[in-house]
Amino acid sequence: MMWIALLPTCALAQGLSVDDRACITAAAAKLPQVAALKIEQTRVVPDASAEQQKSKLYHVKVEIDTTLAGQTSTYVFNCIRQGSATIIQPLGMR
């Protein structure tokens, strides 16, 4: 559970919802297991489609900014939650 320590403390202090925090935590667990990888910032981008508003599913994109050996990257994940179940799908890296 070392990766939990990598989450920026500001992410928890920004008043994120339980669903947002669960998605960020689950997405961070999908990052490459490299000791020097540092999480700089996380964002949750809501899916504002009308379809989601009718659904009981919580659906967002999670963006995680990282640095490794001076290089910055952003990992993007799709997150779907219903109750306590969380599904994370890697969408790519920029």
N, C-alpha and C positions, 0 to 999 in steps of 0.2 A: 504494500500500500504506500510505497514511497512517492508515487505520483501525486497523491493528494497534497503533499507538502509543496508541490510545484504550483498549485493553483494560487493565483495572486490573491492576497488577502482583501484587496479592494473589490474583487468580484463578489465576495460575500457581504461586504459592507454597503454595496450599492442598492440594497433592498430588492434583490432578485427574488422571484417567486420560487417556490419549492420545485416546480417543474423546470424552470430555467436552471437552477443549481444542479438538479439531477441530470439534465441533458449535458451541461458543461462537464460534470464529473465523469459521466459515461464516455463522452467524446475524448476527454483527456486520457482515459484509460486505453483508447485506441491509437494514441500517438506512438511513434516508433520508440522502442525501449533503448534509448541512448542516454547515458548518464549525464552528458554535457548539454542535453536539450533543455532549454529554459523557456517556460511560458511567460510571455511578456504581457499579453492582454487577451481577454476573451470577450466575445460578443454573441448575443442571441438575436437573430433576425427573424421576426415573426412572419408566418405565412398568412397574409391578409385575405386569402381567397374566401369567397362566400361559402364554398364547400366546407371549409374547416369550421366555420361558425355554426353550421348545422350539425356537424359531427361531434362526437364526444371525445375524439382523439385530439391530443395536443401535438401540434406539428410545427417545428421551427428548424431553422438552420443555425448551426453553431460554428462560429469562426474563432480559431485559436491562433494568435500571432506567436511565433516562436523565434528563438535565435539559437544558432549552433555554429561555433567557430567563426563568429562575426557575420554570418549570413542569416538574413531574416526570411521567414516563410510564413504563409498563412495556410493552415489546414482547415478545410471546410467539411462539415458533417451534416447529414440530415438526421433529425431526431424526431421520433414519434413516441408519444407516451399515452398510456391509458391505465389509470390507476397506478399501481406500483411497477408495471412493466415498461421498460424502456428499450427501444430499438435504435441503434446507431448505425448509420450507413455512411462510410467515407465517400465524399463526392470529389475530392481532389485537393491539390495543393497549388498555391500561387506564390 
